[in-house]
Amino acid sequence: MAQSQFGLGLPIREYLLVGLVAAVVTFLLVGLVRVLALRLGAVAWPRGRDVHVTPTPRWGGLAMLGGVLGGIGLAAQLPALRLAFDYSRDVQGVLLAAVLLVAVGALDDRFELDAITKLAGQTTAAGVLVLFGVQFSVFWIPWGGGGTGISGSILSLGPEQGVVLTVVLTLALVNAMNFVDGLDGLAAGIGLIAAVATGIFAIGLVKQNGNDAAAYPPALMASVLAGACLGFLPHNFNPSRIFMGDSGSMLIGLMLAAATTSASGRIPITTTTDGTDVLALFAPLIVLLAVAFVPLLDLLMAVVRRTRNGTSPFSPDKMHLHHRLLEIGHSHRRAVLLIYLWAGVLAFGAVALALINDPAFVLWAVAIGLGVAVLASAVPRARAAGRRAGPTGVDGSPAAPPVRPGPQTRR
């Protein structure tokens, strides 16, 4: 085992430091990227399906990539984290895939690439992850007993199965984050929540592995991604001065997929499998699905809706979840904060379920959180029903006109 030379002390301060550096670098680069986008024409011009009314520069993903590179560059110089580069090629693979995908996204932000070209770029980036060893290798199944590749109820995935699972999950998460990027600060906030939750889970794996340096990469990926999202959010929260564009949303999806996939290979597997072991083996997928539940649900609903209407699954419309929240009466910021709430309850609930040895307590806490989220989401609908009871306000005067939502991205 490649145990860290620093004993059993977890490098939490170092992870926080690289995340902070990623945030600062991203924050400082946004101004430069904004000027560059305006000069080169990477601008989101208002269109019929948009809500924003002023041209807004894109390419925020370039600043986020700069923050990621800055954070990982610092990690390579820190004695406590340098070992993450010595015992696996996960970080190098993620960096190469990220640069490739951000380049594709930047071109799309400027020239509006067709869906097939974008999908080809996303698949290539996922393939780079696989080539550098970032792929699922084990999976739990609810039946067992004999057979090649099965020990008890643990299925050891062959190269082909691991590649397919990794590529499919990566593509799903990349496109889900791209689809959900529809309101100022939405994708950056969800990315921050998801990265923090994934980072906590990954640090828990480092502890379970006895501070084995080979388990450092997933937490490092999550830390720099969280920092990049945090540094970009002040520029992107309503009213936004810059959009992250496809370059940013796809970067978030790629790094989340890579972090959880990399974490799946660090799960300690015992010779006996009980309920806790089963939960641990499912934990990366549980965390991945939880942190991406909102964007994945939005993606699935969009594909079903557009296919049923006879249009391309990639054709844009104004029927996303965030559009629906605006339609039922939520303000722009309130809609974003509500989606943050949903994402936070699910993401941190999944992490707690994987790391805390009291599933009943965690499930009750998650149920309460979801109840609060449902009530908060339904409040404007209840108010709207009350307003429909009469055309005037409580003082007999005409009801106030609805407030127009603030700027949002092109989706």
Secondary structure, DSSP 8 states (H G I E B T S, - for coil): --B-TTTT---HHHHHHHHHHHHHHHHHHHHHHHHHHHHHT-EE---TT----S-EE--HHHHHHHHHHHHHHHHTTSTTTGGGGTS-SHHHHHHHHHHHHHHHHHHHHHH---HHHHHHHHHHHHHHHHHTT-S--EEE-S--SSSTTEETTEEE--HHHHHHHHHHHHHHHHHHHHHH--STTHHHHHHHHHHHHHHHHHHHHHHHTTSBGGGHHHHHHHHHHHHHHHHHHHHHSSS-S---HHHHHHHHHHHHHHHHHHHHTT----SS--HHHHHHHHHHHHHHHHHTHHHHHHHHHHHHHHHHTTS-TT---S-SHHHHHHHTT--HHHHHHHHHHHHHHHHHHHHHHHH-S-HHHHHHHHHHHHHHHHHHHHHHHHHHHHHTT-SB-TTSSB-------------
